[in-house]
Amino acid sequence: MFKQLENIVERFNELERKMSDPEVISDQKKYQAITKKHADLKECVESFLKYKQLQTELDDAKELLIDPEMKEMAEQEIASIEPAIEKIHQELTVFLIPKDPNDNKNAIIEIRSGTGGEEAALFASELFRMYTRYAEMQGWKVDVLSKNLTGLGGIKEISFNIIGTGVFSRLKFESGIHRVQRVPETETSGRVHTSAATVAILPEAEEVDVNIDTKDLRIDTYRASGAGGQHVNKTSSAIRITHEPSGLVVACQDERSQYQNKDKAMIILRSRLYDLQLETQQKETASARKGQVGSGDRSEKIRTYNYPQNRVTDHRINLTLYSLSDVLEGKMDELVDKLISADRLAKMQQ
């Protein structure tokens, strides 16, 4: 571990020297890349230097234990230094965990209602509201890419982009089956029903992440359906894009412009293709991912929302919170933080 940290310090110092190099400074793109790498390492380097300083102070204090006159003072100093060293040691361990290269990306969220008919569609709409409220609290922007609603205000399926700093790092553990237990309004006997919705969290892919050959795309236009007045009946603004090699199909019809619908469809397609690439890579390293929270398996039941008990339970980390109403209002930080901590712990143990 300490050899790795010494290497990081060497790398940090090397980057610092390069930042003073006139040749690098004159190349703005290169300078920005080096500055970013330098900033990424700074907190780790500062913690390691602090750790070494405290370790030296601890060694000095232990040497004073043999002096009867200094023993009491040395014991007090040791008692204050050792917890600080342990805390920094834990931080340094976290720094050495390989970072997910997608953590700083925006996230495409896809929600689909599952078993439970209209009740499942209404639950899907509440999940959509939960994520949008959470995004608002974080200062993130939400952009709906495509949606398919029911007549009663439920959601059959919806895709939306959440844009902001570190979105994917905070939401990537939401992929999976979300189950709801409650008494529907239409239930006269008061019986609790169970419904479900599937959530997929995809890192928003940039063009450099996925190479899409336009020859592989079949693009169809058609008239949008649903509310929209005369525009819906007269304009073939809806877009359906089929990526023939993978068989992926994406459709968008929410914008009035065919071009806008095409742009949004391409955002979804690019991110789904990128997700397929990641899934292939993850299967190749499946043994190394065992026990991690963020498996991304969308067939896994990850969470239950129980309305009668105001309870939300995350089954992966055996966490139960009796604050369902707050969570549904977007107050998800406690849940998200515990999932991130559990994932870090699993990686540290590995």
N, C-alpha and C positions, 0 to 999 in steps of 0.2 A: 504493500500500500504506500509506504513512505518513498519507495523508489519511484513509483508512479507520480507521486506528488512533487518530488524533486524534478522529474522530467517536465511536469507542467510549469514549474517555476522557470526552468531553462527556456521553455517555449515562450512563456510570457515575456521574459527579458529580451529574447530574440525579436519578438514582435515589437517591443518598445523601441529597440534600436532601428528597426525598419521604418517605424513611424517618423523617425527623425531624418531618414534618408531622402535627400532632395529629389532623387529619381522616382521614389515611391510617391512622394507628395505631389509631384507633377502629374501623376497618373491617378485621377480622381477615383476611378472605379477600383483600382488596386488598393488605394489608400483606405477607401471605405470598407473594403473587405477585411483588411488587416485590422482596422480600428474596431470592427465588430468582433473579430476573434479575440482581440485584446480585452475588450469589455466583457466578453463571455467568461474569460479566465480570471478576471480581476478579483472577484469575490472569493473564489477558491484559493488564490495565491495569498490574499490578505489573511484569510483564516488560517492557512498553513503557517505563515510567518508568525502569527499570534500564538499558534500552538507551540511552535519551537521556542518562542520567548518565554511562555509559561512553563515549558518543560525545563528550561534553564533555571528559572526562578525556583521551581520545585526541587531541582537537584541541589541548588545553593542552600535552600531551607533545610533539606535533609542533612546536609553537612553540619549545620548548626546544632543539630540534636545532641551531638556529643558534648556540647558546651553547656554545663548546668545552668549558667546565668542566661543563656539564650534559648534554652529548651522550650519554655512556655510560649515565647513569641514565635519560635519556629513551628511549633505544633499548630498555633492559630493560623499561621500563614499557609501551612500545608492543607489545613482544613478548608481554606477558602480557594486555594489553587486547584485542588484535585477535581472538584465538581465542574469548574470552568474548563479544565482540560478534557474531561469526559464529554461535556456538551459540544465542544469544538470537534472532538474525535468523531462524534455522531454526524455532525455537519459535513465533515470531510469525507466520510463514507458515502453520504448522499451525493456529494459532488462527483465521486468516481463512478456512480451508476451511469451507464451509457444513456445519453439523452435520446429521446424519440425525435427524429429529425422533422416530424410533422407537428410538434407541439405548438409552434408559433403560427401555424396556418389557421385560416378561417375554417369553419365547419359547415358542411352540408348535412342537414338533418332531414331524414325521411321517416314519416310516421304513417303506419297503415293499421286500420282497424282489423281485428282478428275475430276470434269466436265471440259471439254475443250479439250479432245483428246491430240494430240501431243503438243499443246500449253501449256496444264496443265503439261505435262511431262517435258517440257523445264523449266517451272517455278519451278517445284520440284527440278530440278538440280541446279537452282540458289539459292534456299533456302538451299540446301546442301552446296553449296559453301559459302553462307553467314555464316552458323554456323561453318564451318571449318576455315574460315578466322578469325572469332571471337575467336575461340579456340586457334589459333596460337598467336593472340594478348595477350591472357591471359596466354600463356605458357603451355597450355594443350595439351595432345596427342590425336589424332583421330585414331581409329581403325575400319575400315569397316568390318561389320560382314556378311552382305549379301546384294545383290543388283540385281535388274532386270531392265535392260536398254532398251531403244528403239533404233531403227536403226539410228535416227537422233541426238543421244546424250542426249536425255531426260531420265528421271527416272520414271519408273512405280512405283517402291517402293525400298526403301533402309533402312537398319538398320545399325547404327554405334554407337560405344561407344566413349564417350568423357571422358578422364581420367585426373583428376587433383584435386586440392583442392577446395572444395565448388562448384563443377560444377552444381550439381542439384539445389542448392540454387539460382544460377544465371539464370538457364534456365527453371525452372519448370513452368513458366507462359507462355511458348511457345505452350503448348498443345491446339489444336483447328484447325479451318478451316482458312487458309490463302488465301485471294482472290487477284488476280492480274487483273488490267485493263490496257490494252495496245493494240497497233496496231501490229498484227503479221506480220512477214516479208512476208508471203504469201498473205496478204490482199492487194488487188490492189486498193480498193476504199478508203482506209485510215480509215476504221471504227474501233472503239475501241471494242475489245473483252474482255469478262470477263471469267476468268478461276479460278480454285481453286486447292489447295493441302491440305491434312490433315497432321498435325504434332502431334506426340505423344511423350511425354517426360516421360521416366520411370526411377526411381532410380535403379541403378545396384544392383541387389540382390546378397548377399553372401549366401553361403550354409547354414549358421546359420539362415538366414531370412526365408528360405523356405525349408521345408522337402519334397523332391521328392523321392517317392518309385520307384525303377527301375522296379518293377512289373507293374507299371502303364504306362510304356512307350512302345510304339511300334516304333521300329527303322527300317526304310527302306533305302536301298542304291540303287542308280541308277546312270546312266552315266550323267555327267554334260553336259549342252547344251551351245551353244554360242562359242565365240572365245576361242582358246586354243590349236589348232593344234591336233596332234596325241593323246596327253594325254586325250583329251576330248572323243575321240572315243573308246579308249581302256580300260579306268579305271573307275570302278564304285565308284568314290570318293565322289559323292554328297550324302548328308544325309537328310532324312526327319524324324523328331521326332514328334510323336503324343502322347500327354498326354491324355489318354483315359478318366479319370474322368471329366476333364474340356472341352475336345474337342479341345484344343489348338493344332495347327500344326505349326511347324517351319521347314524351309528348308534352307540349306546352301550348296553352291557348288563352292564358289569362291577360296577355297584353293585346292592345288594339293593333299593334304593328307586327307584321310577319317577321321583320328583322329582329325586333325585341324578343319575340318568342323563340326565334332561332338561337339568339345569343344565350338565353336562359337554358334552353335545351342542351346547348353545347357545354355549359358550365356543369350541368348534372352528368352528362355523358362522360366528360373528361374525368370527373371525380369518381364515377363508378368504375371506369377503366383503371384508374390509379388504384382504387381499392382492390380490384381483382389482382393487380400486380403485387400489392402488399400481402394479400391473402396467400398467394403462391409462395412468397418469401417466408411467411410465417409458418406454413406447412413444412417447409424445408428445415426450419429450426424449432419444430413443435416441441421437442423434448426440453429445450431450454426455456420454453414459455409455460411449462406445467406449473400450475398453482398460482399463476399471476392473475390479477383481477381483470385486466384488460384483454381478455381473450378475443373479444369482438364477435363471439359466436351468437348470431341472432336467433338461434333456435333455443337458447338457454333462457329459462325463466329467471330473471334477475331481481325482480322487485314486486312486492304486493302492496297495494294501497287499500286499506280496510277502512271504509267510511264509518261504520257503526262504532268502531273503537278509536277513531281518529288516529290510526296507526299506519306507519309506513315501515316496511321491513325489507332490507336488502339482504338477499339470501346468500350472496357470495362472501360477505364478511360478517354474517350473523348480527347485523345491526338493526335494532328496532328503535324508532323514534315515535313518541306519542305527540306529534305535531304535524299531522297530515295536512290540516288546513293551511298552516304556514308554508309548508313545502309546495303545495299547489299554488300558492300566491307568489312563488318564485324564490322563497327563502331557502335555497338549496345548499348554501355554503358548508354547513355542518356535514351534510351527506357527501358532498363532493370532496371535502378535505379528508374525510375518513377513508374514502376510496383511494385517493392519491397516496395517503400514508400507508395503507395496506399494500398497495402495489409496490411502493418503494421498499417496504419491509421484505416482501417476497424476493425482490431483486437483490437486496442486500444479503439475504440468506443464501442465495445462489452464488 
